[in-house]
């Protein structure tokens, strides 16, 4: 795919590159979303769950999960001829949170993936981005065995500000994942935010 464009004068231009974070709790589907939507082979830093994580990592509700992201996932998607998104999936466990400050630098916005079976796992991500003043949306990943809740119920449960968009998605599906990213870009544009997020310490 050609990432070099020409403007009206015929001069070569490059598309705008935007850094986006994909966050959420352990096993919520961050790696799946990045892999589903990336037009390049995604970079993954997954490791097999080991005995050291027993009693440390809460896998209730996702007992079948055998690997975990220990640094980040990385992928890229072209939204239009003048806009390319670079996706950084964050690690889900608390013990890898020291990575978050570095990943957040230069990001324009974030997607918080939610699993209604483990909704409380979203609280730390929501709190982090609120403190960092980084615009974000919440995307409820629709797992086959999860109980269905209305978007208003999810909003109330997470105590979100009214302007934070909440939507449904299937992280396995490319178009659904792309719709989430487009919704985030529109949310950021609608708020007129272009400044970098503040560091969270």
C-alpha positions as CSV (number, residue, x, y, z in Angstrom):
1,X,0.0,0.0,0.0
2,X,1.3,3.5,-0.9
3,X,1.6,5.8,2.1
4,X,2.8,8.8,0.1
5,X,0.2,11.3,-1.3
6,X,0.3,14.3,-3.5
7,X,-1.3,17.6,-2.6
8,X,-3.0,20.0,-5.1
9,X,0.3,21.5,-6.1
10,X,1.6,18.0,-7.0
11,X,4.1,18.1,-4.1
12,X,4.6,14.8,-2.1
13,X,2.9,14.7,1.3
14,X,2.9,12.1,4.0
15,X,-0.3,11.0,5.8
16,X,-0.8,12.2,9.4
17,X,0.3,9.5,11.9
18,X,-1.7,9.2,15.1
19,X,-0.8,7.1,18.1
20,X,-3.7,5.3,19.8
21,X,-3.7,3.2,22.9
22,X,-5.8,0.0,23.3
23,X,-6.3,-0.6,27.0
24,X,-8.4,-2.6,29.4
25,X,-8.2,-5.5,31.8
26,X,-6.5,-8.9,31.6
27,X,-8.0,-11.1,28.8
28,X,-10.4,-8.4,27.5
29,X,-9.3,-8.7,23.9
30,X,-6.7,-6.0,23.3
31,X,-4.3,-8.3,21.4
32,X,-7.2,-9.7,19.4
33,X,-8.4,-6.2,18.4
34,X,-4.9,-5.1,17.3
35,X,-4.4,-8.3,15.3
36,X,-7.8,-8.1,13.7
37,X,-7.5,-4.6,12.4
38,X,-3.7,-4.2,11.7
39,X,-2.8,-4.2,8.0
40,X,0.7,-5.3,8.9
41,X,1.7,-8.4,11.0
42,X,1.3,-7.1,14.5
43,X,4.2,-7.0,17.0
44,X,3.2,-9.0,20.1
45,X,5.0,-9.5,23.4
46,X,3.0,-12.4,24.7
47,X,4.4,-14.9,27.2
48,X,2.9,-18.1,28.5
49,X,1.2,-17.8,31.9
50,X,3.4,-19.4,34.5
51,X,3.2,-20.6,38.0
52,X,4.7,-17.3,39.2
53,X,1.4,-15.7,38.2
54,X,-0.7,-18.0,40.4
55,X,-2.3,-15.9,43.1
56,X,-1.1,-12.7,41.4
57,X,-3.1,-12.6,38.2
58,X,-6.9,-13.0,38.4
59,X,-8.0,-15.2,35.6
60,X,-11.5,-15.8,36.9
61,X,-13.9,-15.6,33.9
62,X,-11.0,-16.2,31.4
63,X,-9.6,-19.5,32.6
64,X,-8.9,-20.7,29.1
65,X,-6.4,-17.9,28.5
66,X,-2.9,-19.3,28.4
67,X,-0.8,-16.2,27.4
68,X,-0.5,-12.6,28.5
69,X,1.0,-9.4,27.0
70,X,4.0,-8.3,29.1
71,X,5.0,-5.1,27.2
72,X,2.7,-4.1,24.3
73,X,1.1,-5.0,21.1
74,X,1.7,-2.9,18.0
75,X,-0.2,-2.6,14.8
76,X,-1.0,-0.1,12.1
77,X,-4.2,0.8,10.1
78,X,-4.8,3.3,7.3
79,X,-8.1,5.1,7.9
80,X,-7.9,7.3,4.9
81,X,-5.3,8.5,2.4
82,X,-4.2,11.2,4.8
83,X,-4.6,9.4,8.2
84,X,-2.7,6.4,9.6
85,X,-3.3,5.1,13.1
86,X,-0.5,3.4,15.0
87,X,-2.0,1.1,17.7
88,X,-0.3,0.3,21.0
89,X,-2.0,-2.4,23.1
90,X,-1.2,-2.1,26.8
91,X,-0.5,-4.9,29.2
92,X,-3.5,-5.8,31.3
93,X,-2.1,-6.8,34.7
94,X,-1.3,-4.3,37.5
95,X,2.3,-5.6,37.7
96,X,3.1,-4.3,34.2
97,X,1.6,-0.8,34.8
98,X,5.1,0.8,34.9
99,X,4.9,0.5,31.0
100,X,1.8,2.7,30.7
101,X,3.5,6.1,31.2
102,X,5.9,5.5,28.4
103,X,3.2,4.1,26.1
104,X,0.9,7.1,26.8
105,X,3.5,9.7,25.7
106,X,2.4,11.3,22.4
107,X,-0.9,9.4,22.3
108,X,-3.9,11.3,21.0
109,X,-6.5,9.0,22.5
110,X,-7.4,5.6,23.9
111,X,-9.9,2.8,23.6
112,X,-10.8,1.1,26.8
113,X,-12.1,-2.4,26.0
114,X,-14.6,-3.7,28.5
115,X,-15.8,-7.3,29.3
116,X,-19.2,-7.3,31.1
117,X,-18.1,-10.5,32.9
118,X,-15.3,-8.5,34.5
119,X,-16.4,-4.9,34.2
120,X,-14.5,-3.8,37.4
121,X,-11.3,-4.5,35.5
122,X,-11.9,-1.3,33.5
123,X,-11.9,1.0,36.5
124,X,-8.1,1.4,36.6
125,X,-7.9,2.2,32.8
126,X,-10.7,4.8,33.0
127,X,-9.1,6.4,36.1
128,X,-5.7,6.5,34.4
129,X,-6.9,8.3,31.3
130,X,-9.1,10.7,33.2
131,X,-6.1,11.7,35.3
132,X,-3.9,11.9,32.2
133,X,-6.6,14.1,30.5
134,X,-6.4,11.8,27.5
135,X,-9.6,11.4,25.6
136,X,-11.0,7.9,25.4
137,X,-14.0,5.8,24.5
138,X,-15.3,2.6,26.0
139,X,-15.9,-0.4,23.7
140,X,-17.8,-3.3,25.1
141,X,-16.3,-6.5,23.6
142,X,-19.2,-8.8,23.1
143,X,-18.1,-12.3,24.3
144,X,-20.4,-15.1,23.3
145,X,-21.0,-16.2,26.9
146,X,-21.3,-12.8,28.5
147,X,-24.6,-11.4,29.8
148,X,-25.9,-8.5,27.7
149,X,-26.3,-5.1,29.3
150,X,-27.5,-1.8,27.8
151,X,-24.9,0.9,27.0
152,X,-26.5,3.1,29.6
153,X,-26.0,0.4,32.2
154,X,-22.4,0.1,31.3
155,X,-22.0,3.9,31.5
156,X,-23.5,4.0,35.0
157,X,-21.5,1.0,36.2
158,X,-18.3,2.7,35.1
159,X,-19.4,6.2,36.3
160,X,-18.4,7.7,33.0
161,X,-18.7,11.4,32.2
162,X,-21.6,12.0,29.7
163,X,-19.3,13.0,26.9
164,X,-17.4,9.7,26.9
165,X,-18.7,7.5,24.0
166,X,-19.7,3.9,24.8
167,X,-20.3,1.3,22.0
168,X,-20.4,-2.4,21.3
169,X,-17.8,-4.3,19.3
170,X,-16.5,-7.7,18.4
171,X,-12.7,-7.5,18.7
172,X,-12.4,-10.5,16.4
173,X,-14.0,-8.7,13.5
174,X,-11.9,-6.3,11.4
175,X,-14.8,-3.9,10.5
176,X,-16.1,-3.8,14.0
177,X,-12.6,-3.0,15.4
178,X,-12.1,-0.4,12.7
179,X,-15.5,1.2,13.6
180,X,-14.2,1.6,17.2
181,X,-11.1,3.4,16.1
182,X,-13.0,5.7,13.8
183,X,-15.3,6.5,16.7
184,X,-12.3,7.4,18.8
185,X,-10.9,9.7,16.1
186,X,-14.3,11.4,15.7
187,X,-14.5,11.8,19.5
188,X,-11.1,13.5,19.6
189,X,-11.8,15.7,16.7
190,X,-15.2,16.7,18.2
191,X,-13.5,17.8,21.3
192,X,-10.9,19.8,19.4
193,X,-8.0,18.2,21.4
194,X,-4.6,18.1,19.8
195,X,-2.3,18.5,22.8
196,X,-0.3,15.7,24.3
197,X,-1.5,14.0,27.5
198,X,-0.1,14.8,30.8
199,X,2.2,12.3,32.5
200,X,0.6,10.3,35.3
201,X,2.7,9.7,38.4
